Structure formats: C-alpha cells, structure tokens
Amino acid sequence: MSKKQCKKDEKLRRVQHVAHWMIKGHSSTEIVKNISQQWEITERQAKNYIRFAYDFMYEDVVKKTKDSMAFHQKARLTRYQELQLSMAKIHKSSMSEKDKYSAILQIEKQLLELLKDMGKLDGLYVEKKELSGPGGEALQITGFVINEIAARNGSEFQKTRTKKKA
C-alpha cells in the first residue's frame, strides 16, 4: 500500500466517485474492497472515503434544500409585496366604495393564504396526522397508555369513566 497522500482535488474526485457508487446501491463492503485495490489504500482509508462521501452527499442535500427554501420564501415575499401595493392602489382609486370593498376583500383573502403558506414553509404549522390501526379504524388510547404518558410527563390526567352500552 502506498504511503503518499493524494492532493485535495484528487481527494474530492475520489469522494465524488465513492458517493456515486453509494447512490447506485453498492454496499460499503463492496466499495471498500474495490477502492482499496484500485487506489492502493488501506481498508481504514477506504472507510474514511465512505464517511467523507456521506458528509459530501449530506452537505449537498442541505445546500440544495436551503437554496430551494430561499427561492420559495423570496417568491412569496415578492407576491406579498405586490398584493400590498395593489391594495394601496385600490384605496387611492376612484372606484365606488362597494367595488373597493370587494377588491380589497379578494386581496386580503390572497394575503391570508399567502401568509399561511409562508408559515408552512417556515415550519410554524404542524400537520395533524390521524393514526389508524389494522382495518383502518382509528386507534384508541387506553387508560394504561394515558397513565404512562402522564407519568413520563410528570402530570396527572383526570380520569373519566364512560358507561358501556348494553
């Protein structure tokens, strides 16, 4: 095995190569074996390349996600500003009060929808999920589970009793 280190651009090329193999579905064992022989490196160095490839792919995904979020946020902010300008123009226009009211109401609806959408992008709203059991019926939480949750949270739930139908 060679003791000399590769240059930065060669290391980047190798990391990209390993990432490409990982994306294609090759196992880590297979990649370690192939690159150890091909690049004349130790098994430990090959495993490091796999770790670098994971980091490389993660950073790429995070960067693309941040870029995409920034684009969508900017587009919505631009639209929000356009709607505000439209509303200001309507207030200054010579339209009848009834027409102004109707136009402003439409713009306010759009603004509210846009704000709601921006909030979703920012992660302010949590989507509710309904859990279902086998057969599609809604899951029921038993008293035992409620007591366990209460014990873990350090609070007590009021127990309520329901009458069984005869």
DRENDREN-137252 format. One line per 8 residues: number of its first residue (from 1); their letters; for each residue x, y, z of N, C-alpha, C, O. Coordinates in pm, whole numbers, plus 32768, in hexadecimal, padded with zeros to 4 digits. Layout:
residues N
NUM	a	X/Y/Z/X/Y/Z/X/Y/Z/X/Y/Z | ...
END
This chain:
residues 166
1	mskkqckk	8053/7F8A/8000/8000/8000/8000/8058/807D/8000/80C3/8080/803C | 8028/80E1/7FBD/8073/815D/7FAE/8064/81B6/802A/7FF8/81BD/8064 | 80CF/81F8/8051/80CD/8251/80C5/80B5/82E2/809E/8095/8333/80F5 | 80C1/8305/801D/80B4/8390/7FF7/8020/83BA/7FF5/7FC8/836C/7FD3 | 8009/8438/801B/7F82/846E/801F/7F5E/84A7/7F97/7FB3/84D7/7F4D | 7EDC/84A1/7F78/7EB0/84DD/7EFB/7E93/8571/7F10/7E7E/859D/7F81 | 7E91/85BD/7EA5/7E77/864D/7EAC/7DE1/8664/7EC4/7D90/8609/7EB6 | 7DBF/86E1/7EE8/7D33/8703/7F08/7CD4/86E7/7E94/7C68/86AF/7EA8
9	deklrrvq	7CFC/870D/7E1B/7CA3/86F7/7DA9/7C91/8662/7D8C/7C26/8637/7D61 | 7CFB/8614/7DA3/7CF1/8582/7D92/7C97/8547/7DFD/7C48/84ED/7DE1 | 7CA1/8578/7E78/7C4D/8547/7EE6/7BBA/8565/7EC8/7B64/8510/7EDB | 7B9E/85DE/7E98/7B15/8603/7E76/7ADF/85A9/7E08/7A6D/857C/7E0E | 7B31/858E/7DA3/7B08/8536/7D36/7AE9/84AA/7D6B/7A86/846D/7D43 | 7B3C/8478/7DC5/7B27/83F3/7E00/7AA7/83F0/7E54/7A5A/8390/7E4D | 7A91/8458/7EA4/7A19/845F/7EF8/799C/8460/7E9F/793A/841C/7EBD | 799F/84AD/7E34/792E/84B1/7DD7/7918/8429/7D96/78A7/83FE/7D82
17	hvahwmik	7986/83E6/7D77/797F/8360/7D3B/793B/82FE/7D9C/78E3/82B2/7D74 | 7965/8301/7E1A/792A/82A9/7E80/7896/82CC/7E94/7842/8272/7E9F | 7876/834D/7E98/77EA/8378/7EA8/7796/8343/7E34/7725/8316/7E48 | 77CC/8349/7DBD/7785/8316/7D47/7769/8281/7D55/76FB/8253/7D37 | 77CC/8234/7D83/77B7/81A5/7D99/774D/818D/7E04/76FB/8131/7DF8 | 774F/81DE/7E6D/76EC/81CE/7ED8/765F/81E9/7EA3/7601/81A1/7EC4 | 7653/824F/7E53/75D0/8271/7E1A/759E/8201/7DBF/7526/81E5/7DBA | 75F9/81C1/7D79/75D3/8151/7D21/75AC/80D5/7D6F/7578/8076/7D35
25	ghssteiv	75C5/80D4/7DF2/7598/8064/7E44/7603/7FFE/7E67/75E4/7F93/7E9B | 7680/801D/7E4D/76EB/7FC1/7E72/76FB/7FC0/7F0A/76EC/8027/7F4B | 7719/7F4B/7F42/772A/7F3F/7FD3/77AF/7F7C/7FFD/780C/7F89/7FAD | 77B7/7FA0/807B/7832/7FDA/80B1/78A5/7F77/80A6/7915/7F9D/8087 | 7889/7EF8/80C1/78EF/7E90/80B9/7927/7E86/802C/79A0/7E7C/8018 | 78CE/7E88/7FCC/78F7/7E81/7F3F/794B/7EFB/7F18/79AF/7EEF/7ED1 | 7922/7F70/7F46/796B/7FEA/7F26/79F5/7FE8/7F66/7A58/8009/7F25 | 79FC/7FC1/7FE5/7A7E/7FB9/802B/7ADC/7F5C/7FE0/7B51/7F7D/7FCB
33	knisqqwe	7AAB/7EEA/7FBA/7AFE/7E87/7F73/7B30/7EC1/7EEE/7BA7/7EB9/7ECF | 7AD6/7EFB/7EA1/7AFB/7F30/7E1C/7B5D/7FA4/7E24/7BC1/7FA7/7DDD | 7B40/8006/7E7C/7B99/807B/7E7E/7C1E/805D/7EC2/7C83/809B/7EA2 | 7C1E/7FFE/7F1F/7C9D/7FD6/7F5C/7CFD/7FA0/7EF3/7D73/7FC2/7EF1 | 7CC8/7F4D/7E9B/7D1A/7F13/7E31/7D39/7F79/7DC4/7DAB/7F86/7D99 | 7CD4/7FC2/7D9A/7CE3/8020/7D2A/7D41/8094/7D4C/7D94/80BA/7CF9 | 7D35/80CB/7DC3/7D85/8141/7DE7/7DFC/811F/7E3E/7E48/8177/7E66 | 7E0D/809E/7E5C/7E7A/806D/7EB1/7E7D/80B6/7F37/7EE0/80F4/7F5C
41	iterqakn	7E0E/80AD/7F7E/7E00/80EA/8002/7DD7/8080/8066/7DAC/8013/8040 | 7DE5/809F/80E7/7DBE/8040/814F/7D26/803B/815E/7CDE/8091/812B | 7CF9/7FD5/81A3/7C69/7FC7/81BC/7C36/803D/820E/7BC7/806E/81F8 | 7C86/8069/826E/7C5F/80DB/82C1/7C4F/8159/826C/7BF0/81A4/827E | 7CAC/8170/8210/7CA2/81E4/81B8/7C25/81DA/8160/7BE0/823E/8148 | 7C08/8161/8131/7B91/814C/80DD/7B12/816C/812D/7AB5/81A9/80F8 | 7B0E/8142/81AA/7A9A/815F/81FF/7A8E/81F6/8218/7A20/822B/8221 | 7B00/823A/8222/7AFE/82CB/8230/7AC1/830D/81B5/7A76/836D/81C1
49	yirfaydf	7AE1/82D8/813E/7AA7/830E/80C3/7A0E/82FE/80C4/79C6/8356/8096 | 79E0/828F/80F9/794E/8279/8102/7912/82E0/8160/78A9/8319/8143 | 7953/82F9/81D1/7922/835E/8230/7922/83E9/81F0/78C3/8435/8200 | 798F/8409/81A7/7996/848A/8161/7926/8495/80F9/78ED/8500/80E5 | 790A/8425/80B6/78A0/8426/8050/7817/8440/808E/77C7/848B/8056 | 77FD/8404/8103/777F/841F/814A/7776/84B4/816C/770F/84F3/8156 | 77E3/84EB/81A3/77E5/8579/81C5/77D0/85D0/8149/7786/8632/814D | 7810/85AA/80DB/7806/85F4/805E/7776/85F6/802D/7742/865E/8007
57	myedvvkk	7735/8580/802E/76AB/8578/8000/764D/85C5/805C/75F2/8609/802D | 7664/85BD/80DF/7610/8604/8140/761B/869B/8129/75B6/86E0/8124 | 7695/86CD/811C/76AA/875C/8105/7666/8789/8084/762D/87F6/807E | 766D/8735/801C/762F/8756/7F9D/7597/8760/7FAB/7559/87BD/7F77 | 755C/8701/7FF1/74CB/8702/8006/74A1/877A/805A/743E/87BD/803A | 74EC/8797/80C3/74CC/8809/8119/74D5/888B/80C9/747E/88E1/80D5 | 753E/889A/8079/754F/8914/8029/74DB/8924/7FC6/74A4/8991/7FB9 | 74B7/88B7/7F81/7449/88BF/7F21/73C5/88DF/7F66/7374/892A/7F31
65	tkdsmafh	73B1/88A6/7FDB/7337/88C0/8027/7331/8953/8052/72C9/8993/8046 | 73A0/8986/8085/73A4/8A13/80AF/738E/8A6F/8038/7346/8AD2/8042 | 73CC/8A50/7FC6/73BB/8AA2/7F4E/732A/8AA1/7F20/72F2/8B08/7EFB | 72EC/8A2B/7F23/7261/8A1E/7EFA/7205/8A6B/7F58/71A9/8AB0/7F2B | 721E/8A5F/7FDB/71CC/8AA8/803D/71DA/8B3E/8027/7177/8B87/802B | 7254/8B6C/8012/726B/8BFB/7FFE/7221/8C2D/7F82/71E6/8C99/7F84 | 7224/8BDE/7F17/71DD/8C04/7E9C/7147/8C11/7EB6/710A/8C75/7E90 | 710C/8BAC/7EF7/707C/8BAD/7F11/7055/8C1D/7F71/6FED/8C5C/7F5F
73	qkarltry	70A7/8C35/7FD6/7088/8CA2/8033/708F/8D29/7FED/703A/8D7F/8004 | 70F3/8D3C/7F98/7101/8DBA/7F50/708C/8DCF/7EF1/7058/8E3E/7EE6 | 7062/8D65/7EAB/6FF2/8D6F/7E4E/6F72/8D96/7E97/6F25/8DE9/7E67 | 6F5B/8D5A/7F0A/6EE2/8D7B/7F56/6EE8/8E09/7F91/6E83/8E4F/7F95 | 6F5E/8E32/7FBD/6F6D/8EB8/7FF1/6F55/8F20/7F82/6F15/8F87/7F99 | 6F88/8F04/7F0C/6F71/8F5D/7E9A/6EDD/8F67/7E7B/6EA9/8FD5/7E65 | 6E98/8EF6/7E7A/6E08/8EF5/7E5F/6DBC/8F41/7ECC/6D5D/8F8A/7EAF | 6DE6/8F31/7F48/6DA8/8F77/7FB8/6DB4/900F/7FA5/6D53/9058/7FB8
81	qelqlsma	6E2B/903B/7F7F/6E41/90CA/7F69/6DEE/90FD/7EF4/6DB9/916C/7EF9 | 6DE2/90AD/7E8A/6D8F/90D4/7E17/6CFD/90E4/7E40/6CBA/9143/7E15 | 6CCC/9089/7E92/6C41/9092/7EC0/6C2B/910D/7F18/6BC3/914D/7F0F | 6C8C/912D/7F6C/6C7F/91A4/7FBE/6C7B/9223/7F68/6C2E/927F/7F84 | 6CCD/9226/7F00/6CCA/9299/7EA5/6C44/92A3/7E5E/6C0F/9311/7E4C | 6C0E/9231/7E35/6B8B/9230/7DF3/6B20/9267/7E50/6AC8/92B2/7E25 | 6B27/9241/7ECE/6AC4/9270/7F2E/6AD0/9308/7F40/6A6B/934E/7F4A | 6B4B/933A/7F45/6B5E/93CB/7F54/6B26/9415/7EDB/6AEA/9480/7EE9
89	kihkssms	6B3A/93DC/7E63/6B04/941B/7DE9/6A6C/941E/7DEA/6A2F/947F/7DBE | 6A31/93B4/7E1B/699F/93AD/7E21/6969/9418/7E81/6905/9459/7E64 | 69AD/9428/7EF4/6981/948E/7F55/6982/9519/7F17/692B/956B/7F35 | 69E5/9534/7EC1/69F3/95B9/7E84/69A1/95C9/7E05/6993/9637/7DD0 | 6969/955A/7DD4/6920/9561/7D55/689A/95A7/7D64/686B/95C1/7DD3 | 685D/95C3/7CF3/67DB/9608/7CF3/6767/95A4/7CE3/66FC/95C9/7CB3 | 677E/9529/7D0A/6715/94C3/7D02/66A8/94E2/7D68/66BD/952C/7DC8 | 6634/94A8/7D52/65C9/94B7/7DB4/65F1/946C/7E33/6642/940F/7E2E
97	ekdkysai	65B9/9493/7EA3/65DA/9455/7F24/65BC/93BF/7F23/6606/936F/7F5C | 6550/939A/7EE1/6529/930E/7ED9/6593/92BE/7E8B/65BA/9252/7EB5 | 65C1/92F5/7E1A/6626/92B2/7DC9/66AC/92AC/7E13/66F3/9248/7E0D | 66CF/931A/7E59/674A/931B/7EA8/6747/92AE/7F12/67A7/9263/7F23 | 66D5/92A6/7F58/66C6/9243/7FC2/66D6/91B6/7F8B/671C/9163/7FC6 | 6697/919C/7F1A/669E/9117/7EDC/672E/90F6/7EB1/675D/9087/7EC8 | 6772/9156/7E73/67FB/9140/7E44/685B/912C/7EB9/68B1/90D4/7EB6 | 684A/917E/7F21/68A1/9172/7F97/688A/90EE/7FDD/68E9/90AF/800D
105	lqiekqll	680D/90C3/7FE3/67EE/9043/8022/6834/8FD0/7FD9/6869/8F75/8018 | 6834/8FD5/7F54/6878/8F6D/7F04/690F/8F6D/7F20/694C/8F03/7F2E | 6949/8FE4/7F26/69D8/8FED/7F40/69F9/8FBE/7FCE/6A5E/8F7A/7FE3 | 69A5/8FE1/802E/69BD/8FB3/80B7/69B7/8F1C/80C1/6A05/8EE0/810C | 695D/8EDD/8079/6957/8E4A/8077/69D8/8E11/8040/6A0F/8DB1/8077 | 6A0A/8E4D/7FD2/6A88/8E1E/7F97/6AFD/8E33/7FF8/6B54/8DDD/8004 | 6AFD/8EA5/803C/6B67/8EC2/809D/6B67/8E5C/810F/6BD1/8E2B/8137 | 6AF1/8E3C/8141/6AE8/8DDB/81AE/6B16/8D50/8182/6B5C/8D0B/81CC
113	ellkdmgk	6AEE/8D28/810A/6B1A/8CA6/80D5/6BB2/8CA4/80C4/6BF5/8C41/80E0 | 6BE7/8D14/8095/6C77/8D20/8081/6CC1/8D1B/8107/6D28/8CD9/8112 | 6C8E/8D60/816A/6CCB/8D5C/81EF/6CC8/8CCF/822A/6D28/8CA2/8267 | 6C58/8C8B/8216/6C4C/8C02/8246/6CB3/8BA8/8200/6CF3/8B55/8241 | 6CC3/8BBA/817D/6D23/8B6D/8131/6DB2/8B8B/815E/6E05/8B31/8169 | 6DCE/8C0B/8179/6E53/8C31/81A9/6E6E/8BF3/8232/6EDE/8BC9/824F | 6E09/8BEF/8285/6E16/8BB0/8309/6E34/8B1C/82FE/6E84/8AE7/834B | 6DF3/8AD8/829F/6E10/8A4B/8289/6EA0/8A36/825E/6EE4/89DB/828E
121	ldglyvek	6ECF/8A8C/8204/6F5A/8A84/81D7/6FBB/8A97/824B/7022/8A55/8252 | 6F99/8AF2/82A5/6FF0/8B0E/8316/6FE1/8AA6/8386/7029/8AAB/83E9 | 6F84/8A49/8374/6F72/89DE/83D7/6F21/8A09/8450/6F2F/89CD/84BB | 6ECE/8A6F/8442/6E7F/8A9F/84B3/6E03/8A4B/84CD/6DCE/8A4A/853C | 6DD5/8A04/8467/6D5D/89B3/8477/6D83/891F/8472/6DD2/88F5/841E | 6D4A/88D3/84CC/6D61/8844/84CF/6CE8/87FF/8495/6C76/881A/84BD | 6D00/87A7/8436/6C90/875F/83FA/6C5E/86F5/845B/6CAC/86AD/8499 | 6BDB/86ED/8467/6BA0/8688/84BD/6B97/8605/8471/6B70/8602/83FC
129	kelsgpgg	6BBC/859A/84B4/6BB4/8516/8478/6B59/84C0/84CE/6B62/84BF/8549 | 6B00/847A/848B/6AA8/8420/84D3/6AE3/8395/84CA/6AFF/8363/845D | 6AF5/8357/853C/6B2B/82D1/853E/6ABA/826D/8531/6A4F/827E/856A | 6AD5/8206/84E3/6A6F/819F/84D5/6AAF/8117/84EB/6B25/8101/84D2 | 6A5D/80BE/851B/6A8B/8037/8538/6A6B/7FDA/84C5/6A47/8007/8458 | 6A79/7F59/84DE/6A58/7EF8/8476/69C5/7F04/844F/696F/7F10/84A6 | 69A9/7F00/83D1/6920/7F0D/83A2/68F8/7F9D/838A/6889/7FB7/835B | 694F/7FFC/83A9/6933/8088/838D/68E9/80D3/83FA/68D4/814C/83EC
137	ealqitgf	68C0/808F/8467/6878/80D6/84D0/68DA/812A/8522/6951/810A/852D | 68A7/8196/855B/68FB/81F0/85AA/692F/81A8/8625/68E8/8158/8663 | 69AD/81C4/8649/69E7/8187/86C0/69AB/81C5/873D/6991/823D/8742 | 6995/8172/87A0/6961/81A4/881F/69D0/819A/8887/6A17/8136/888F | 69DE/8204/88D5/6A43/8204/893E/6A02/81D0/89BD/699B/8203/89E8 | 6A3E/816B/89F7/6A06/8130/8A70/6A2E/8181/8AE9/6A89/81D5/8AE2 | 69EB/8168/8B58/6A0C/81AB/8BD5/6A9B/8191/8BFE/6ADD/81EA/8C34 | 6ACC/8119/8BE5/6B55/80F6/8C08/6BB7/8151/8BBE/6C15/8185/8BFA
145	vineiaar	6BA2/8163/8B3D/6BFA/81B7/8AEC/6BF4/8248/8B1D/6C5B/828B/8B25 | 6B7D/8277/8B3C/6B6E/8300/8B6E/6BBB/8311/8BF1/6BFE/8376/8C05 | 6BB0/82AE/8C4A/6BF7/82B5/8CCA/6C8E/82B3/8CB4/6CD8/82F9/8CFA | 6CBC/8264/8C55/6D4B/825E/8C35/6D7B/82E5/8C01/6DE4/8316/8C28 | 6D2C/8321/8BA8/6D50/83A5/8B71/6D54/840B/8BE2/6DAF/845E/8BE8 | 6CF1/8406/8C3A/6CEB/8464/8CAA/6D65/8452/8D05/6DA0/84B4/8D33 | 6D88/83D5/8D20/6DFB/83BA/8D77/6E7C/83EF/8D3A/6ED0/8426/8D80 | 6E8C/83DF/8CB8/6F05/840F/8C75/6F0A/84A7/8C70/6F76/84E2/8C77
153	ngsefqkt	6E96/84E5/8C65/6E91/8578/8C5D/6E8C/85BA/8CE6/6E96/8634/8CF1 | 6E7D/856A/8D4E/6E77/85A2/8DD4/6DF5/85E9/8DF3/6DF0/863E/8E4D | 6D8C/85C9/8DA9/6D0A/8609/8DC2/6CA1/859C/8DD0/6CB7/8528/8DAE | 6C2F/85C4/8E03/6BC3/8564/8E13/6B4E/858A/8DBA/6B2A/85FF/8DAD | 6B13/8524/8D7D/6A9C/853A/8D2E/6A23/8519/8D83/6A27/84BE/8DD7 | 69B9/8562/8D6D/693E/8540/8DB2/6903/84C5/8D71/68F6/84BD/8CF7 | 68E0/8465/8DC3/68A5/83EC/8D8C/680F/8400/8D7F/67CD/842D/8DDC | 67DE/83DE/8D0E/674E/83E6/8CF8/671C/835B/8CD8/6760/830E/8C94
161	rtkkka	66A8/833C/8D07/666F/82B9/8CED/65FB/82CA/8C8B/65AD/8329/8C93 | 65F4/826D/8C31/6584/826D/8BD3/6532/81F0/8BEA/6567/8185/8C08 | 64B1/81FE/8BDC/6459/818B/8BEE/6458/8136/8B70/6453/816A/8B00 | 645E/80B3/8B84/6458/8057/8B13/63C7/8046/8AEB/636D/803F/8B3E | 63B4/8040/8A66/632D/802A/8A33/630A/7F98/8A43/635A/7F40/8A23 | 6293/7F7F/8A72/6268/7EF4/8A88/622B/7EB9/8A0E/6202/7E45/8A0F
END
